[in-house]
Amino acid sequence: MPPPINPYHQECIPCNWLFSSATELQNHIIQHHASIICITCDKKPFKGTDAFKAHYPFKLHQFECGKCGVSLNGTDPHSLAKAFGHLKACQSILDRHCSKVYQIPEAYYEHCRTDKEHIRIADAWEHEEYLKRCKAREERELEKKKKAAEIKAYWAAYDAQMAEERAEYQLQQERYTPFEPLVEPVKKKDAPKKRNASKKEDVSKKEDVPKKKKEASKNKDYQKKNTSKKTESPAQPARSINLNFYEAHGNKIEFIDSDKSNQSTEDYPTDWTDHATMSEEEKMPLKERMSRKKRRDKRAAKAAAKKAEDEARKERENKLALEAIEAARLEARMKLSAEELKQLEEAERKEAERMKEIKEMVRDWALKMAETRREYQRMMLESYEEDD
């Protein structure tokens, strides 16, 4: 029976710790063995990110890589998390093909160049990735061809349907011919009158002639009357608008696009406007008033923008000042000894209790004043009722 396989085959030599994967070993080296130098603390070295985070306040300090000297920008609160990427590439390099971790970059590069097993695995991995890319490309091409075939089949079906509809339409045209236009029949000439006509027909024709003459004369008289009426009506003169009429009734006419605001120079009093009480701006032309209003609005907008900018700047300054005060307070607190820190906490506790008592006193006073006010109102109401 073969011996059981040990899952914890990755070993940290300085610690003698075992890990189940190379990734865990890489993170362990960064947390406990990576070299980090704090620039703010006079280039104090730290061993691992955990040791660096143990000294306070590490978020406000700048630090750099202890091996290559690259600044890792410690002023950013998330810079330590971002520094993991640099530390993984500088002090804890993971070889995914061989599942090994190298703390020295030169050793890793030498391993990649000389180790035959690593080269074989890397070539196999690259070949596998190449095959995956080729397969994905073939799948994309097949998908494109499939879509093109579907589109082609759709248009073929559409053409067949249209051809069928056209054939059906032609069949209907052949089956049901359109109606031919009606041709007016040729009028036949009247037959010649017979000489031997009866006397009754001659009498009826003679009676119809005077009736027709009378109707024609009536129509002519009616047309003459209508034409005479039309000619006799005189042409109406075009209506003209007298602008002075409106000014005479107190309405001043203003022309915006002209130099003069009023057509007349006289000012007419009105029932709703007293010219003597009008301001200088109200007496100005409309064009000048509008330009002044635009200038005022522009100045007001600029003033509002400047005020908002000043408020935002003051808010930022206050925020920075509060942050600086808080950082200084925390730094001073860290420098205190245990006895001094205990005394400071006791003083803070007493101050909090005193403020709480003051708040309770103010609350009681406010309740008492409200009660006295209600009592005074009640007494005044009773006195008014007695007077009534």
MIBA-223839 format. One record per residue (C-alpha): chain; x, y, z. Coordinates in Angstrom, 1 decimal, decimal comma, m for minus. Example, Ala and Ser with C-alpha at 12.3 -4.5 7.8 and 13.67 -1.06 7.14 Angstrom:
<rec A; <12,3; m4,5; 7,8>>
<rec A; <13,7; m1,1; 7,1>>
//
This chain:
<rec A; <0,0; 0,0; 0,0>>
<rec A; <1,6; 3,3; m1,0>>
<rec A; <2,1; 5,9; 1,7>>
<rec A; <m0,5; 8,7; 2,0>>
<rec A; <0,2; 11,9; 0,2>>
<rec A; <0,9; 14,8; 2,5>>
<rec A; <m1,3; 17,8; 1,4>>
<rec A; <1,0; 20,2; 3,2>>
<rec A; <4,0; 20,0; 1,0>>
<rec A; <4,9; 23,8; 0,8>>
<rec A; <7,4; 24,7; 3,6>>
<rec A; <8,5; 28,1; 4,9>>
<rec A; <12,1; 27,5; 5,9>>
<rec A; <12,5; 30,3; 8,5>>
<rec A; <9,3; 29,4; 10,3>>
<rec A; <9,2; 25,6; 9,6>>
<rec A; <5,5; 26,1; 8,7>>
<rec A; <3,8; 23,9; 6,1>>
<rec A; <1,2; 25,1; 3,6>>
<rec A; <m1,1; 23,2; 1,2>>
<rec A; <m0,5; 25,5; m1,7>>
<rec A; <2,2; 27,9; m3,1>>
<rec A; <m0,3; 30,8; m2,9>>
<rec A; <m0,6; 30,4; 0,8>>
<rec A; <3,1; 30,3; 1,2>>
<rec A; <3,5; 33,5; m0,9>>
<rec A; <1,0; 35,4; 1,2>>
<rec A; <2,7; 34,1; 4,4>>
<rec A; <6,1; 35,4; 3,2>>
<rec A; <4,6; 38,8; 2,4>>
<rec A; <2,9; 39,1; 5,8>>
<rec A; <5,8; 37,9; 8,0>>
<rec A; <9,1; 38,0; 6,1>>
<rec A; <8,9; 40,9; 3,5>>
<rec A; <11,2; 43,8; 4,1>>
<rec A; <9,4; 47,2; 4,5>>
<rec A; <10,9; 50,5; 5,6>>
<rec A; <8,9; 53,3; 7,1>>
<rec A; <10,2; 56,6; 5,8>>
<rec A; <8,2; 58,7; 8,3>>
<rec A; <9,7; 56,9; 11,3>>
<rec A; <13,3; 57,6; 10,3>>
<rec A; <13,5; 54,6; 7,9>>
<rec A; <12,7; 52,1; 10,5>>
<rec A; <12,7; 48,6; 9,1>>
<rec A; <9,8; 46,2; 9,5>>
<rec A; <9,6; 42,5; 8,8>>
<rec A; <6,3; 41,8; 7,0>>
<rec A; <3,1; 43,7; 6,6>>
<rec A; <1,7; 42,5; 9,9>>
<rec A; <4,6; 44,1; 11,8>>
<rec A; <4,2; 47,3; 9,8>>
<rec A; <0,5; 47,5; 10,6>>
<rec A; <1,2; 47,0; 14,3>>
<rec A; <2,9; 50,4; 14,7>>
<rec A; <0,4; 53,3; 14,8>>
<rec A; <m0,6; 55,3; 12,9>>
<rec A; <0,7; 53,4; 9,9>>
<rec A; <m2,0; 54,8; 7,5>>
<rec A; <m0,5; 58,3; 7,8>>
<rec A; <3,1; 57,1; 7,2>>
<rec A; <5,0; 56,7; 4,0>>
<rec A; <6,9; 53,5; 3,4>>
<rec A; <9,0; 51,8; 0,7>>
<rec A; <10,2; 48,4; m0,4>>
<rec A; <13,2; 47,2; 1,6>>
<rec A; <14,7; 45,4; m1,3>>
<rec A; <14,4; 47,7; m4,3>>
<rec A; <13,7; 51,0; m2,5>>
<rec A; <10,5; 51,7; m4,5>>
<rec A; <8,2; 54,1; m2,7>>
<rec A; <4,8; 52,6; m2,0>>
<rec A; <2,9; 55,9; m1,2>>
<rec A; <1,8; 55,4; 2,3>>
<rec A; <m0,4; 58,5; 2,5>>
<rec A; <m3,2; 56,6; 0,7>>
<rec A; <m5,3; 54,5; 3,2>>
<rec A; <m5,5; 51,7; 0,6>>
<rec A; <m1,8; 51,8; m0,3>>
<rec A; <m0,9; 48,8; 1,8>>
<rec A; <m3,3; 46,6; m0,1>>
<rec A; <m1,9; 48,0; m3,4>>
<rec A; <1,6; 47,3; m2,2>>
<rec A; <0,9; 43,6; m2,1>>
<rec A; <1,2; 43,5; m5,9>>
<rec A; <4,7; 45,0; m5,8>>
<rec A; <5,8; 42,7; m3,0>>
<rec A; <4,6; 39,7; m4,9>>
<rec A; <6,7; 40,6; m7,9>>
<rec A; <9,8; 41,6; m5,8>>
<rec A; <10,1; 39,6; m2,6>>
<rec A; <7,7; 36,7; m3,0>>
<rec A; <7,5; 35,5; m6,6>>
<rec A; <5,2; 32,6; m7,3>>
<rec A; <6,1; 30,1; m10,0>>
<rec A; <2,8; 28,6; m11,0>>
<rec A; <4,2; 26,0; m13,2>>
<rec A; <6,4; 24,4; m10,6>>
<rec A; <4,4; 25,5; m7,5>>
<rec A; <7,4; 27,2; m5,9>>
<rec A; <8,0; 30,6; m4,3>>
<rec A; <11,2; 32,6; m4,7>>
<rec A; <12,2; 35,5; m2,5>>
<rec A; <15,0; 36,6; m4,8>>
<rec A; <14,0; 37,6; m8,4>>
<rec A; <17,4; 36,6; m9,8>>
<rec A; <17,0; 33,0; m8,5>>
<rec A; <13,5; 32,9; m10,1>>
<rec A; <14,8; 34,1; m13,5>>
<rec A; <17,7; 31,6; m13,3>>
<rec A; <15,2; 28,8; m12,6>>
<rec A; <13,1; 29,8; m15,6>>
<rec A; <16,1; 29,7; m17,9>>
<rec A; <17,8; 26,5; m16,7>>
<rec A; <15,3; 24,2; m15,2>>
<rec A; <14,2; 21,7; m17,9>>
<rec A; <11,1; 20,6; m16,1>>
<rec A; <10,0; 24,2; m15,8>>
<rec A; <10,6; 24,8; m19,5>>
<rec A; <8,7; 21,6; m20,4>>
<rec A; <5,7; 22,6; m18,3>>
<rec A; <5,8; 26,1; m19,6>>
<rec A; <5,9; 25,0; m23,2>>
<rec A; <3,1; 22,6; m22,6>>
<rec A; <1,0; 25,3; m20,9>>
<rec A; <1,7; 27,7; m23,8>>
<rec A; <0,7; 25,0; m26,3>>
<rec A; <m2,5; 24,3; m24,4>>
<rec A; <m3,3; 28,0; m24,3>>
<rec A; <m2,7; 28,2; m28,0>>
<rec A; <m5,0; 25,3; m28,6>>
<rec A; <m7,7; 27,0; m26,5>>
<rec A; <m7,4; 30,2; m28,4>>
<rec A; <m7,6; 28,3; m31,7>>
<rec A; <m10,7; 26,4; m30,5>>
<rec A; <m12,3; 29,7; m29,4>>
<rec A; <m11,5; 31,3; m32,8>>
<rec A; <m13,0; 28,3; m34,6>>
<rec A; <m16,1; 28,4; m32,5>>
<rec A; <m16,5; 32,1; m33,3>>
<rec A; <m16,1; 31,4; m37,0>>
<rec A; <m18,7; 28,6; m36,9>>
<rec A; <m21,1; 30,9; m35,1>>
<rec A; <m20,6; 33,6; m37,7>>
<rec A; <m21,2; 31,0; m40,5>>
<rec A; <m24,3; 29,8; m38,7>>
<rec A; <m25,7; 33,3; m38,4>>
<rec A; <m24,9; 33,9; m42,1>>
<rec A; <m26,7; 30,7; m43,1>>
<rec A; <m29,7; 31,6; m41,0>>
<rec A; <m29,9; 35,1; m42,6>>
<rec A; <m29,5; 33,6; m46,1>>
<rec A; <m32,2; 31,0; m45,4>>
<rec A; <m34,5; 33,8; m44,1>>
<rec A; <m34,1; 35,9; m47,2>>
<rec A; <m34,5; 32,9; m49,5>>
<rec A; <m37,8; 32,1; m47,8>>
<rec A; <m38,8; 35,7; m48,1>>
<rec A; <m38,0; 35,7; m51,8>>
<rec A; <m40,0; 32,5; m52,3>>
<rec A; <m43,0; 34,0; m50,5>>
<rec A; <m42,8; 37,1; m52,6>>
<rec A; <m42,6; 35,1; m55,8>>
<rec A; <m45,6; 33,1; m54,7>>
<rec A; <m47,6; 36,2; m54,0>>
<rec A; <m46,6; 37,7; m57,4>>
<rec A; <m47,7; 34,5; m59,2>>
<rec A; <m51,0; 34,6; m57,3>>
<rec A; <m51,5; 38,2; m58,2>>
<rec A; <m50,8; 37,6; m61,9>>
<rec A; <m53,3; 34,6; m61,8>>
<rec A; <m56,0; 36,9; m60,4>>
<rec A; <m55,3; 39,5; m63,1>>
<rec A; <m55,7; 36,8; m65,8>>
<rec A; <m58,8; 35,4; m64,2>>
<rec A; <m60,6; 38,7; m63,5>>
<rec A; <m59,9; 41,0; m66,4>>
<rec A; <m60,5; 44,7; m65,7>>
<rec A; <m63,6; 46,4; m67,0>>
<rec A; <m63,3; 47,9; m70,4>>
<rec A; <m64,0; 51,7; m70,7>>
<rec A; <m67,5; 52,5; m71,8>>
<rec A; <m67,6; 53,9; m75,4>>
<rec A; <m70,3; 56,4; m76,0>>
<rec A; <m72,7; 55,2; m78,8>>
<rec A; <m72,8; 57,2; m81,9>>
<rec A; <m75,9; 59,4; m82,1>>
<rec A; <m78,1; 58,7; m85,0>>
<rec A; <m79,3; 61,5; m87,1>>
<rec A; <m82,9; 62,5; m86,6>>
<rec A; <m85,2; 61,2; m89,2>>
<rec A; <m86,6; 63,7; m91,7>>
<rec A; <m89,9; 65,2; m90,9>>
<rec A; <m92,8; 63,9; m92,6>>
<rec A; <m94,7; 66,3; m94,7>>
<rec A; <m98,0; 64,9; m93,8>>
<rec A; <m97,9; 65,8; m90,1>>
<rec A; <m101,0; 66,0; m88,1>>
<rec A; <m102,5; 69,3; m87,1>>
<rec A; <m102,4; 68,6; m83,3>>
<rec A; <m98,6; 68,4; m83,3>>
<rec A; <m98,3; 71,7; m85,1>>
<rec A; <m100,5; 73,4; m82,6>>
<rec A; <m98,6; 72,0; m79,6>>
<rec A; <m95,3; 73,2; m81,0>>
<rec A; <m96,7; 76,7; m81,7>>
<rec A; <m97,8; 76,9; m78,0>>
<rec A; <m94,4; 75,9; m76,7>>
<rec A; <m92,5; 78,7; m78,5>>
<rec A; <m93,9; 81,7; m76,7>>
<rec A; <m93,3; 80,0; m73,3>>
<rec A; <m89,6; 79,5; m74,0>>
<rec A; <m89,3; 83,2; m75,1>>
<rec A; <m90,8; 84,4; m71,9>>
<rec A; <m88,4; 82,3; m69,7>>
<rec A; <m85,4; 83,5; m71,7>>
<rec A; <m86,4; 87,2; m71,2>>
<rec A; <m86,8; 86,6; m67,4>>
<rec A; <m83,4; 85,1; m67,1>>
<rec A; <m81,8; 88,1; m68,9>>
<rec A; <m83,5; 90,6; m66,6>>
<rec A; <m82,3; 88,7; m63,5>>
<rec A; <m78,7; 88,7; m64,8>>
<rec A; <m78,8; 92,5; m65,5>>
<rec A; <m80,0; 93,3; m62,0>>
<rec A; <m77,3; 91,2; m60,4>>
<rec A; <m74,6; 92,9; m62,5>>
<rec A; <m75,9; 96,3; m61,7>>
<rec A; <m75,8; 95,6; m58,0>>
<rec A; <m72,2; 94,5; m58,2>>
<rec A; <m71,0; 97,5; m60,1>>
<rec A; <m72,9; 100,0; m58,0>>
<rec A; <m71,3; 98,9; m54,6>>
<rec A; <m68,4; 101,3; m53,9>>
<rec A; <m64,9; 100,0; m52,9>>
<rec A; <m64,4; 100,1; m49,1>>
<rec A; <m61,3; 102,1; m48,0>>
<rec A; <m58,5; 100,1; m46,1>>
<rec A; <m58,6; 100,4; m42,4>>
<rec A; <m55,7; 102,3; m40,9>>
<rec A; <m54,5; 102,1; m37,3>>
<rec A; <m54,1; 105,5; m35,6>>
<rec A; <m51,2; 105,0; m33,2>>
<rec A; <m51,9; 108,4; m31,6>>
<rec A; <m55,2; 107,1; m30,4>>
<rec A; <m53,5; 104,7; m28,0>>
<rec A; <m51,2; 107,4; m26,7>>
<rec A; <m54,1; 109,8; m26,2>>
<rec A; <m55,6; 107,2; m23,9>>
<rec A; <m52,4; 106,8; m21,8>>
<rec A; <m50,7; 103,8; m23,5>>
<rec A; <m47,1; 104,6; m24,5>>
<rec A; <m46,0; 102,6; m27,5>>
<rec A; <m42,4; 101,3; m27,4>>
<rec A; <m40,3; 100,1; m30,3>>
<rec A; <m37,6; 97,7; m29,1>>
<rec A; <m35,5; 97,7; m32,3>>
<rec A; <m35,4; 101,5; m32,7>>
<rec A; <m33,4; 104,2; m31,0>>
<rec A; <m36,4; 106,1; m29,7>>
<rec A; <m38,6; 104,3; m27,3>>
<rec A; <m41,7; 106,4; m27,9>>
<rec A; <m43,3; 107,6; m31,1>>
<rec A; <m44,2; 110,9; m29,5>>
<rec A; <m42,3; 112,9; m27,0>>
<rec A; <m45,2; 113,9; m24,9>>
<rec A; <m46,1; 111,9; m21,7>>
<rec A; <m49,8; 111,4; m21,1>>
<rec A; <m51,0; 110,8; m17,5>>
<rec A; <m53,0; 107,6; m16,9>>
<rec A; <m55,3; 106,4; m14,1>>
<rec A; <m53,0; 103,6; m13,0>>
<rec A; <m49,5; 105,2; m13,4>>
<rec A; <m48,1; 108,3; m11,9>>
<rec A; <m45,2; 109,5; m13,9>>
<rec A; <m43,8; 111,5; m11,1>>
<rec A; <m43,4; 108,4; m8,8>>
<rec A; <m41,7; 106,3; m11,5>>
<rec A; <m38,0; 105,4; m10,9>>
<rec A; <m35,3; 106,3; m13,3>>
<rec A; <m35,0; 102,8; m14,5>>
<rec A; <m38,8; 102,6; m15,2>>
<rec A; <m38,5; 105,8; m17,3>>
<rec A; <m35,8; 104,2; m19,5>>
<rec A; <m36,5; 102,5; m22,8>>
<rec A; <m37,3; 98,8; m22,7>>
<rec A; <m34,1; 97,8; m24,4>>
<rec A; <m32,0; 99,6; m21,8>>
<rec A; <m34,0; 98,0; m19,0>>
<rec A; <m33,5; 94,5; m20,4>>
<rec A; <m29,8; 95,0; m20,8>>
<rec A; <m29,5; 96,3; m17,2>>
<rec A; <m31,5; 93,3; m16,0>>
<rec A; <m29,1; 90,9; m17,8>>
<rec A; <m26,1; 92,6; m16,3>>
<rec A; <m27,6; 92,3; m12,8>>
<rec A; <m28,4; 88,6; m13,3>>
<rec A; <m24,9; 88,0; m14,5>>
<rec A; <m23,4; 89,7; m11,5>>
<rec A; <m25,7; 87,8; m9,1>>
<rec A; <m24,8; 84,5; m10,7>>
<rec A; <m21,1; 85,3; m10,3>>
<rec A; <m21,5; 86,3; m6,7>>
<rec A; <m23,5; 83,1; m5,9>>
<rec A; <m20,8; 81,0; m7,6>>
<rec A; <m18,0; 82,7; m5,7>>
<rec A; <m19,9; 82,3; m2,4>>
<rec A; <m20,4; 78,6; m3,0>>
<rec A; <m16,7; 78,2; m3,9>>
<rec A; <m15,7; 80,0; m0,7>>
<rec A; <m18,0; 77,9; 1,4>>
<rec A; <m16,6; 74,7; m0,2>>
<rec A; <m13,0; 75,9; 0,4>>
<rec A; <m13,8; 76,7; 4,1>>
<rec A; <m15,4; 73,3; 4,5>>
<rec A; <m12,3; 71,6; 3,1>>
<rec A; <m10,0; 73,7; 5,3>>
<rec A; <m12,1; 72,9; 8,4>>
<rec A; <m12,1; 69,2; 7,6>>
<rec A; <m8,3; 69,2; 7,1>>
<rec A; <m7,8; 71,1; 10,3>>
<rec A; <m10,0; 68,6; 12,2>>
<rec A; <m8,1; 65,7; 10,7>>
<rec A; <m4,8; 67,2; 11,7>>
<rec A; <m6,0; 67,9; 15,2>>
<rec A; <m7,2; 64,3; 15,5>>
<rec A; <m4,0; 62,9; 14,2>>
<rec A; <m2,0; 65,1; 16,6>>
<rec A; <m4,2; 64,0; 19,5>>
<rec A; <m3,7; 60,3; 18,6>>
<rec A; <0,0; 60,7; 18,2>>
<rec A; <0,3; 62,5; 21,5>>
<rec A; <m1,8; 59,8; 23,1>>
<rec A; <0,5; 57,1; 21,8>>
<rec A; <3,5; 58,8; 23,4>>
<rec A; <1,9; 58,8; 26,9>>
<rec A; <2,8; 56,1; 29,4>>
<rec A; <0,4; 53,7; 31,0>>
<rec A; <m0,1; 55,8; 34,1>>
<rec A; <m0,6; 59,0; 32,2>>
<rec A; <m3,0; 57,3; 29,8>>
<rec A; <m5,1; 56,1; 32,7>>
<rec A; <m5,2; 59,6; 34,2>>
<rec A; <m6,3; 61,0; 30,9>>
<rec A; <m9,1; 58,5; 30,5>>
<rec A; <m10,3; 59,3; 34,0>>
<rec A; <m10,4; 63,0; 33,2>>
<rec A; <m12,3; 62,4; 30,0>>
<rec A; <m14,8; 60,2; 31,9>>
<rec A; <m15,3; 63,0; 34,5>>
<rec A; <m15,8; 65,6; 31,7>>
<rec A; <m18,3; 63,4; 30,0>>
<rec A; <m20,3; 63,0; 33,3>>
<rec A; <m20,2; 66,8; 33,9>>
<rec A; <m21,5; 67,5; 30,4>>
<rec A; <m24,3; 65,0; 30,9>>
<rec A; <m25,3; 66,7; 34,2>>
<rec A; <m25,3; 70,1; 32,5>>
<rec A; <m27,6; 68,7; 29,7>>
<rec A; <m30,0; 67,3; 32,3>>
<rec A; <m30,1; 70,6; 34,1>>
<rec A; <m30,8; 72,5; 30,9>>
<rec A; <m33,6; 70,0; 30,0>>
<rec A; <m35,2; 70,4; 33,5>>
<rec A; <m35,0; 74,2; 33,2>>
<rec A; <m36,7; 74,1; 29,8>>
<rec A; <m39,5; 71,9; 31,1>>
<rec A; <m40,0; 74,1; 34,1>>
<rec A; <m40,2; 77,2; 31,9>>
<rec A; <m42,7; 75,5; 29,6>>
<rec A; <m44,9; 74,6; 32,6>>
<rec A; <m44,8; 78,2; 34,0>>
<rec A; <m45,8; 79,5; 30,5>>
<rec A; <m48,7; 77,2; 30,3>>
<rec A; <m49,8; 78,2; 33,9>>
<rec A; <m49,6; 81,9; 32,9>>
<rec A; <m51,7; 81,3; 29,8>>
<rec A; <m54,3; 79,4; 31,9>>
<rec A; <m54,5; 82,3; 34,4>>
<rec A; <m54,9; 84,9; 31,7>>
<rec A; <m57,7; 82,9; 30,1>>
<rec A; <m59,5; 82,6; 33,4>>
<rec A; <m59,2; 86,4; 34,0>>
<rec A; <m60,6; 87,1; 30,5>>
<rec A; <m63,6; 84,8; 31,2>>
<rec A; <m64,3; 86,6; 34,5>>
<rec A; <m64,2; 90,0; 32,8>>
<rec A; <m66,7; 88,7; 30,3>>
//
